[in-house]
Amino acid sequence: MASGLLKLATLGGVAASGGGIVAGASMMSGSKQEAPAIQKTSASVEEKESLDQSDDSSSLEPKAPVCIIYKADVPVPKTGTSREFKKLLERFENKDGFFSKLQGVENETQIKKDVEEACAGSNGKKNKDGNVYVWQEGNKWIYSTPMNEKDWVKETTVAQEFTSRK
């Protein structure tokens, strides 16, 4: 019985080797096709110039990430130490639009710094999908990192009473 197993193993090895040789040979014989002829094309000088002009401004400058600022109503206590927004009052399409509203507030320099860092996601400040949430108390604007860990504009429990501003 042992000799039968030895014969079977030998035949299996020979068959596998033969199959590999046949497969390799067929692959080699199939690669004798000629490479397709190379076609040369050229564009007129006018076409090249118009392409160069259209690519100059758009491809060289990287686009800044979108950062939308939302003015929310003062957050209300939820559970423990957590708070939540109930209303979003204004939407600013960019930082500059929001910054123009800050003239004369007590903490103008600090809130600008906080919003800049939140938009960039730097120094521990956060935004949620490009959205930054702030609120006003008296003559001060407040940015809070914990209040920017949720995308409040997507929450169904938050009333959106804002009008978009640039």
N, C-alpha and C positions, 0 to 999 in steps of 0.2 A: 504494500500500500504506500509505503514511503517513496518507492521508486515511481509510482504513478503520480504522486504529488510533485515530485521533482521534474518529471516530464511535462506536467501541466504548467508548472511555473516557468520552465525553460521556453515552452511554446508561447506562453503569454508574453514573455520578455521579447522574444524574437518578433512576434506580431506587432507589439508596440513600437519596437525599433523600426521595423519595416514601414509601418504607418507614418512614423515621423519623417522618414527619408522620403517617402512618396509625397507627403504634404509639402516638405521643404522644396523638393524638385519642382512641384507644380507652381509654387510661389515664384521661384526663380525664372521659370519659363514664361510666366505671365508678365514679368517686368521688362520684356523686350520691346514694348511699345515705344514708339517715337514720341518725344516731347512735342507738345503743340507749338506751332510757329509763333514767334513773338511779333505782335503788331505794334507799330510805332504810331503815336498820335501826337498832334501838337495843337495848341490853342493859339488863337490870334493874340496879338499884343493888346488889343482893346479888352479882350476877355480877361487876360491876366491882370491888367490894371484894375478892372472893376472888382475882381476877387480880392486883390490886395487891399483896396480901399475899404471894402466891407468888413474884412477881418481885423483891421487895425484896432478899432476901439473896443470891440466886444470881446476878443479873445485874450487881450493882454491884461486887462484889469479883472482881478477876481471880484465876484460880487459879494457884498457884505451880507451876512445872514439877516433875515428879516427879524425884527424885534418889535412886537406890538405891545404897547403899554395900556393896561386897563386901570382906570380909577374905580375902585370899589368903595362901597359904603363901609363904615367902620365894622370890623369883624365882631361877631357875637360869640360868647362862650358856648362850647358844645358839651364836652365831657372832660372832667379833670382839668388839664391845662390847655386842651386843644380849643381852637377857635375855627369859625367858618364864616365865609362871606355869604350874605343873603342877596346882595344886589351888586351888579356891575353898572356903574353910572356913566362912564365915558370910555371911549376906545380911541387911542392915538395910533395912527398907522406907522409911526416911527418915533425915535427918541427926540428928534429935533422938535417935532410938533408938541410933544409933552414938555420939553424944556422951555419952550416959549411961554408956557402957562405959569412957570415957576417964578417969574420976576417978583421980587419983594417978599418972598416967603423966608421965614427965619432960617431954615436949614437948606437953602438952595444948593450950596456947594456939596453938602453931604448927600442929598437925595440924587443929585446928578451923578455923583461918584457911585452910589449904590446901584442906580439903574444901568449905568455904563458897565459895571462889573457883572450885573445880573444878565444883561444881554450877551456879554462875552462868556458867561459861565466861569468867571475867574474870582479868586480870593474868597472862595466859599459861597459866593452868591449864586443863585439859581434862577433859571427860567424854565418854563414847561412848554416844550415844543415852540419856543420863540415868543411865548407870552410871559409878560411880567406884570404882577399885580401889586398895586400900591393904594394907599388911602390917605385921606387928609383929616387931621385932627386940629382944629383951630387954624393957626398960621404955620403948621408944620405938616410935611409929607412924610409918610412912613413906608419903608420897605422892610419886610420881614422874610427871612429865608424860609422858615417853616410854612408860611402862607403861600410860598411859591413852589411847593412840592406837589401840588395838585393843579390840574388844568381846570380852573373854575368855570371857564366859558363853556365847557362841555358838560358841566353838572346840571341836571334837570331841576334841581332844587334852588338854583341861583337865578334870580330874575335879571334879565338883560334889558336894562332901561337906557342903554347908551345910544348915542349917535356917533358915528365915526368921524374923526377929525384927522387932518393931515398934520 
